[in-house]
Amino acid sequence: MNGTDSRMSQEKLKAFSTDSLVRKLLDSGGMVVVFIALFAVFSYRIDRFCSLDNMVSLGLQVSSIGIVACTMLFCLASGDFDLSIGSVYACSGVLAAVVANQTGSVLFGLLAGILIGGLVGLVNGVVIAKFQINALITTLATMQIVRGLAYLVGKGQSVSASSEKFTVLGSSLLPLGWLLPGRGAEAGGTSGLEGIPTPVLITVFSFVLFGFLLRYTTFGRNTLAMGGNKEAARLAGINVSRLQIIIFTMQGLMAGFAGAIMASRMGIGDPKVGVGFELQVISACVLGGVSLKGGIGSMTFVVSGVLIMGAVENAMNLKNLDPFFQYIVRGAILLAAVLFDRFKQRRTD
Amino acid sequence: MDAQKTLAIASIRDRIIRSGFLASPSGNGREMPETQSYLEFQGIGKTFPGVRALDDITFGVDEGSVRALIGENGAGKSTLLKILSGAYTPTAGVVRIAGRECAFHSTADALATGVTVIYQELNLVSDMTVAENLYLGHMPTRKGLVSRKTMHADARKQLESLGESIDPSMKVGRLPIGQRQMVEIAKALTRGAKIIAFDEPTSSLSDRETRNLFSVIRSLKGRGHVVLYVSHRLEEVFEVCDSVTVFRDGKHVETFGTMEGVNHDALVNRMVGRDIHNIYGYTPRAHGEPALEVEGILGRGLTEPASFQVAKGEIAGFFGLVGAGRSELMRLVFGAEPKRSGTVRVLGRPAHIASPADAIRSGVMLCPEDRKKDGIIPVRAVMENLNISARRKHAYGGFLINEGWERKNAREKVDQLAIRTPSLSQLIMHLSGGNQQKVILARWLSEDMKVILLDEPTRGIDVGAKSEIYSIIYALARQGIGVVMVSSDLPEILGVPDRILVMSEGRITASFSRDEATEEKVLRMALPTAGRKAA
């Protein structure tokens, strides 16, 4: 009797430990591993992929999605999502250029872009939280309203900034000499690289900031709790509607910020940009493993999702793949990621 | 000691199996001893990664009989039902139906073989009519078109055979839960189900609906069906079942071939593996000044302003039938629903409660009725669920999580309430109902609690965990906390509280002290007005 018992518990223990190891890897770092594997394969197969130059352009390429994905993580983690960000992204850029041209102040222009985003976000949040309207409908409506606003503000055209200084936010570089004080300017000189573009730095900074907010603050934990079960979170004393308003306002601010950066990089506010941007951002998050149902998500997921999308696109560009084909690849990757997630869930059941 | 007991159980089991052979009608037991019963489980095992849910389950059930499957949560009853219904494939053993080995790969396979499992969450499309639900997937057709007339007539006949007069053209979503269950049973019968298994069928039924269900089960038995009945309520097992199989920790503990000579304590003993004499363990306590005073509160679900008081250290029980307004009253007091009028005082001071957050800050806590829907955050860890509220008081600057305190607090509460979880980071959805309930209780222990409202704290929880919850309730009362406990379980509401308030049709109809309350008095006041006069 005793013998069989202890044998069984040993069996149990063994099954449990190997299983939990696999599961841990799948749960926390599954997509990080996928990214590293992809990176290795691309570096090996594609000549210029691993060069410092290409890394910087990869960074620039993912910066917009990266910045907005930070707050989309909060939206998704809280069980909602925001479709208006693509329009906000465009509107903010146009407004930034227009205000900068009219006031003569680049700072005012960029601030106006960010604030219009925040305002749209606030409206989204209030409508969703206070009037209990579904986030899909609400943001679908504001998506169209704000796209219209973008065209109105630009009078149907893209607006170029008259001031040279407008491009400061998007095109400035942080010299690498800062990071490598010993080697000074030569470090950058030898590789032909002058520094790290500001948008990349802002993206990295956003990853760290919002990753920290989600993981280490009551705000982040409450967001996840709300996404896991909104009514239970409310009955546990969390002010759910305030939380929702904050999350959507934050989302708008960051989308506005990303739009202003993009306009600054191009020197142009274009009302046509960012169509489908919201879906790219959501795909990147889901690809990394953030749950669409809420309650599950971390910045590691988002960073790996954004990087996988970016790396694949970058590799396709380097290989001169037909852009039409790129759509198919993007869709296929997303589908694969979701299926993978499903498989993972079945294991837990 | 233990070895002796095991031996004794083994010998009893042998005796029952042997007597089963002798009593068997088909008789030729020597050649094919396994095919004695219509439904046979033989050596069924099921392992999930890390867990052995079922281990060598062997027993049979005859035609025309009702077999109870009992055991604590996690004992393996539900897993066995899922194997029977084809939702799970067993990792060992076989299921035989009418002597034929069945390997179900899906619920459709099981349905085709005449097996239906009726779960707590009924499997009906609420936007479709009763008749459509009954014939979903095999509607009677004429020249390729659905023949509504035939369908309705057939549906009516089928329902009438169960003693129900439900209009077949009614949308299922508009039926009360008891009638929906009847539709589910009728649906099983239209699909030619021979084996019907019920999983906790009475958990959301009223008394009358329960009696109705029992008479249907008896008629199913009379028609030669095999009925499996999973329930936590042992009284029901004695009332409706012919035999009972007890599970513990995924193993078959014992099968009583007849209910004769089997009593409540014996079953509990087998389920828990230890004796539980007095599961309530009531002892009188001193009561202090009023902890909670509710005056003239009114809102959705109440038909009359409600007023009541609970003293420090007192346990007030609320009894009523489903829909009597008990949960609604609790939610109004807690600020979960907006109240139209009324005041709440805590320890004599007025408390302005407009939201759950306000209630918690005033010292009023609620453990909600529907644990899954309103209580737990399923995809989050035990520690997260436990610290969700109190963490705000310990976070640095009210914002930065104090990981050290959270870990310490969680470990302390898990020990204190004997919450069984493999780790603090285990997702709460993987815990048993009783342990989930303890986590929700633990959530409030780090708050400055003056009053706790417990809405159906032991619903769907096994006997062992129930008595643990009762001792937690008594411990809270002894600390001078005012406890309000809502329950639909009559023995429990008479056994646990100091005072019993009864609600019916949205108002408080009576208040009895523990000594004056009897089942009859309490029930009479719980019935709707018309029924009360008749009774």
HADDOCK unambig.tbl for C-alpha pairs under 7 A between the chains (distance, minus, plus):
assign (segid A and resid 12 and name CA) (segid B and resid 50 and name CA) 5.44 0.50 0.50
assign (segid A and resid 12 and name CA) (segid B and resid 51 and name CA) 6.40 0.50 0.50
assign (segid A and resid 13 and name CA) (segid B and resid 50 and name CA) 6.97 0.50 0.50
assign (segid A and resid 15 and name CA) (segid B and resid 49 and name CA) 6.30 0.50 0.50
assign (segid A and resid 15 and name CA) (segid B and resid 50 and name CA) 5.05 0.50 0.50
assign (segid A and resid 16 and name CA) (segid B and resid 49 and name CA) 6.42 0.50 0.50
assign (segid A and resid 16 and name CA) (segid B and resid 50 and name CA) 4.12 0.50 0.50
assign (segid A and resid 19 and name CA) (segid B and resid 49 and name CA) 6.59 0.50 0.50
assign (segid A and resid 216 and name CA) (segid B and resid 400 and name CA) 5.98 0.50 0.50
assign (segid A and resid 216 and name CA) (segid B and resid 401 and name CA) 5.40 0.50 0.50
assign (segid A and resid 217 and name CA) (segid B and resid 399 and name CA) 5.34 0.50 0.50
assign (segid A and resid 217 and name CA) (segid B and resid 400 and name CA) 4.43 0.50 0.50
assign (segid A and resid 217 and name CA) (segid B and resid 401 and name CA) 5.01 0.50 0.50
assign (segid A and resid 218 and name CA) (segid B and resid 392 and name CA) 6.87 0.50 0.50
assign (segid A and resid 218 and name CA) (segid B and resid 399 and name CA) 5.27 0.50 0.50
assign (segid A and resid 218 and name CA) (segid B and resid 400 and name CA) 6.28 0.50 0.50
assign (segid A and resid 218 and name CA) (segid B and resid 401 and name CA) 5.93 0.50 0.50
assign (segid A and resid 219 and name CA) (segid B and resid 399 and name CA) 6.92 0.50 0.50
assign (segid A and resid 225 and name CA) (segid B and resid 377 and name CA) 6.29 0.50 0.50
assign (segid A and resid 228 and name CA) (segid B and resid 377 and name CA) 5.25 0.50 0.50
assign (segid A and resid 228 and name CA) (segid B and resid 378 and name CA) 6.53 0.50 0.50
assign (segid A and resid 228 and name CA) (segid B and resid 379 and name CA) 5.98 0.50 0.50
assign (segid A and resid 229 and name CA) (segid B and resid 377 and name CA) 5.18 0.50 0.50
assign (segid A and resid 231 and name CA) (segid B and resid 374 and name CA) 5.54 0.50 0.50
assign (segid A and resid 232 and name CA) (segid B and resid 373 and name CA) 6.98 0.50 0.50
assign (segid A and resid 232 and name CA) (segid B and resid 374 and name CA) 4.27 0.50 0.50
assign (segid A and resid 232 and name CA) (segid B and resid 375 and name CA) 4.91 0.50 0.50
assign (segid A and resid 232 and name CA) (segid B and resid 376 and name CA) 6.13 0.50 0.50
assign (segid A and resid 232 and name CA) (segid B and resid 377 and name CA) 6.57 0.50 0.50
assign (segid A and resid 234 and name CA) (segid B and resid 356 and name CA) 6.83 0.50 0.50
assign (segid A and resid 235 and name CA) (segid B and resid 336 and name CA) 6.83 0.50 0.50
assign (segid A and resid 235 and name CA) (segid B and resid 356 and name CA) 5.54 0.50 0.50
assign (segid A and resid 236 and name CA) (segid B and resid 388 and name CA) 6.91 0.50 0.50
assign (segid A and resid 236 and name CA) (segid B and resid 389 and name CA) 5.81 0.50 0.50
assign (segid A and resid 237 and name CA) (segid B and resid 356 and name CA) 5.13 0.50 0.50
assign (segid A and resid 237 and name CA) (segid B and resid 357 and name CA) 3.91 0.50 0.50
assign (segid A and resid 237 and name CA) (segid B and resid 360 and name CA) 6.66 0.50 0.50
assign (segid A and resid 237 and name CA) (segid B and resid 389 and name CA) 6.21 0.50 0.50
assign (segid A and resid 238 and name CA) (segid B and resid 357 and name CA) 6.40 0.50 0.50
assign (segid A and resid 239 and name CA) (segid B and resid 357 and name CA) 6.98 0.50 0.50
assign (segid A and resid 295 and name CA) (segid B and resid 379 and name CA) 6.40 0.50 0.50
